[in-house]
Amino acid sequence: MSDERQRLRIADNVARVRERIARAAEKTGRRGEDIRLVAVAKRILAAQVKEAIAAGITEVGENYVQEAAAKQPEIGAGVRWHFIGHLQTNKAGQAARIFDMIHTVDSLRLAETLARRAQQLGRTVEVLAQVNTSGEESKSGVAPEEAERLVAGIAAMNGVRVQGLMTIGLWHPDPERARPEFRLLADLATRVQDRTGVEMRWLSMGMSHDFETAIEEGANLVRVGTAIFGARPEGRG
Ligand SMILES: *Cc1c(COP(=O)(O)O)cnc(C)c1O
């Protein structure tokens, strides 16, 4: 595809995703602007990410620390970086340096490592507690009944600020199949906030094929890759 056609396609996709977000938000009495759109850039070239930014994207999501570190110099400042992959403790230091929000904190040990490194860097990293809502063994995240303890534990640390919950959810072509999980996470956020007093500002749930359903259930942070950039090249993740 020519660069020009690619540019137009990405701009068009961003506009279409924004429209779909606005329509879903209106169903729940919110506005499109109330929902943060994270453009998921795994295996997408920096040049294409820049086209999305030119089309108004302000939040970029990555699954791999090294991949993000490689793209950041080319993409430059002015966007917020979200880490949405599985974070190994040995990468936590670098993640604390290059990401603004880490969606996938699923243990106090990982949170402690992030907190210590962020403090050394003089930063505060925003984090979300990842919850395994599908019960699939292959998925990361704490069990729903452990979320309160995780949030309360992170809230007591300096260097990290816990701001909400995240789930990946069961992948199924029919988004209705994920709805109960989205509802579970939303209810859990309410309960955790009531019981810990920690504001659950963000609910990170919903991807290209199910973000409207997630928004209907209360998501205000959606992670969208394919609907913006098209199908990804083959590879891990
Ligand atoms: C890849 C990925 C996404 C985006 O998936 P799409 O289906 O391309 O929108 C969202 N969240 C996570 C955790 C991912 O790994």
The ligand as an SDF file (V2000), in Angstrom:
LIG
                    3D

 15 15  0  0  0  0  0  0  0  0999 V2000
   -3.1480   -6.9320   21.2790 C   0  0  0  0  0  0  0  0  0  0  0  0
   -3.9260   -6.4750   22.4330 C   0  0  0  0  0  0  0  0  0  0  0  0
   -5.0100   -5.6030   22.2900 C   0  0  0  0  0  0  0  0  0  0  0  0
   -5.5190   -5.1050   20.9620 C   0  0  0  0  0  0  0  0  0  0  0  0
   -6.1260   -6.1490   20.2530 O   0  0  0  0  0  0  0  0  0  0  0  0
   -6.9580   -5.8580   18.9020 P   0  0  0  0  0  0  0  0  0  0  0  0
   -7.8320   -7.0300   18.7900 O   0  0  0  0  0  0  0  0  0  0  0  0
   -5.9390   -5.7880   17.8150 O   0  0  0  0  0  0  0  0  0  0  0  0
   -7.6690   -4.5940   19.0800 O   0  0  0  0  0  0  0  0  0  0  0  0
   -5.6550   -5.1660   23.4440 C   0  0  0  0  0  0  0  0  0  0  0  0
   -5.2740   -5.5800   24.6600 N   0  0  0  0  0  0  0  0  0  0  0  0
   -4.2400   -6.4290   24.8320 C   0  0  0  0  0  0  0  0  0  0  0  0
   -3.8640   -6.8460   26.2190 C   0  0  0  0  0  0  0  0  0  0  0  0
   -3.5310   -6.9100   23.7330 C   0  0  0  0  0  0  0  0  0  0  0  0
   -2.5250   -7.7640   23.9210 O   0  0  0  0  0  0  0  0  0  0  0  0
  1  2  1  0
  2  3  1  0
  2 14  2  0
  3  4  1  0
  3 10  2  0
  4  5  1  0
  5  6  1  0
  6  7  2  0
  6  8  1  0
  6  9  1  0
 10 11  1  0
 11 12  2  0
 12 13  1  0
 12 14  1  0
 14 15  1  0
M  END
$$$$
